[in-house]
């Protein structure tokens, strides 16, 4: 059986919310597209979980697909709800925190 991160999902109708499940006390990720030009990764954050401040060499677009998330970019907090998205610029410190459970689709654009 192939690893889920290498599944070929092309040509299929997908509901991103259904492709990843919450796990108690965890952050779960599932890469659904991996190309030289960029990646699409689904995340499910349980309440109280998050990603500490870090930088990435590429722009990253966080699209909230369930719940709400606090995303901080250069120490400025943004509250995003389902259906909203934010661009986290390359090389700028950012962090994510789940005050409640949330799922997001992260798009990384490589140069």
C-alpha positions in Angstrom: 0.0 0.0 0.0 1.5 3.4 -1.0 2.2 6.0 1.6 -0.6 8.5 1.9 1.8 11.4 1.2 2.5 9.9 -2.2 -1.1 9.0 -3.2 -2.1 10.2 -6.6 -5.1 12.3 -5.9 -5.1 14.0 -9.4 -8.4 13.8 -11.3 -10.5 13.1 -8.2 -13.1 15.4 -6.5 -11.7 16.1 -3.0 -13.1 17.6 0.1 -10.0 18.8 2.0 -11.9 18.6 5.4 -12.4 14.9 4.9 -8.7 14.2 3.9 -7.4 14.7 7.4 -8.7 14.0 10.9 -8.1 15.6 14.3 -6.1 13.7 16.8 -6.3 14.5 20.5 -3.3 16.5 21.7 -1.6 16.6 18.3 -0.9 18.4 15.1 -1.5 16.2 12.1 -0.2 16.9 8.6 -0.8 15.3 5.2 1.0 16.4 2.1 -1.3 16.1 -0.9 0.8 17.7 -3.6 4.6 17.8 -3.7 6.2 19.4 -6.8 9.5 21.3 -7.4 7.4 24.4 -7.8 5.5 24.0 -4.4 3.5 21.9 -2.1 0.0 21.6 -0.7 -0.2 20.2 2.8 -3.3 19.7 5.0 -3.0 20.3 8.8 -5.3 19.5 11.7 -4.5 21.2 15.0 -6.2 20.1 18.2 -7.1 22.8 20.7 -4.1 24.1 22.5 -1.6 23.0 19.9 0.4 25.1 17.5 3.6 25.7 15.7 6.2 27.9 17.4 7.6 30.9 15.7 9.7 30.1 12.6 10.6 31.3 9.2 10.3 29.6 5.8 12.3 30.4 2.6 9.1 30.6 0.6 5.8 32.4 0.7 3.2 30.3 2.5 -0.6 30.7 2.1 -2.7 29.4 5.0 -6.3 28.7 4.1 -8.6 27.8 7.0 -11.0 25.0 6.1 -12.5 24.3 9.6 -12.6 26.2 12.9 -10.4 29.2 13.6 -6.7 29.9 14.0 -4.5 32.5 15.4 -1.6 33.2 13.1 1.1 35.6 14.1 3.3 37.3 11.5 6.2 39.4 12.8 4.5 39.4 16.3 1.2 40.7 14.9 -1.7 38.3 15.6 -4.4 37.6 13.1 -7.6 35.6 13.9 -8.7 33.6 10.8 -12.0 31.7 10.5 -13.2 29.1 8.1 -13.0 30.3 4.5 -10.3 32.9 5.2 -6.7 32.8 4.2 -3.5 34.8 4.8 -0.1 35.0 3.1 2.9 34.5 5.3 5.8 36.2 3.5 9.1 34.4 2.9 11.7 34.9 5.6 9.3 36.7 8.0 8.8 35.0 11.4 5.3 33.5 11.9 3.6 31.1 14.3 0.2 29.3 14.6 -1.9 28.6 17.6 -5.2 26.7 18.0 -7.4 28.2 20.7 -9.9 25.7 19.3 -9.5 22.9 16.8 -8.8 24.0 13.2 -7.8 22.5 9.9 -5.9 24.4 7.2 -4.5 23.9 3.7 -1.0 25.3 3.5 0.3 26.2 0.1 4.0 26.8 -0.3 5.2 28.6 -3.4 8.8 27.7 -4.3 10.8 30.0 -6.5 
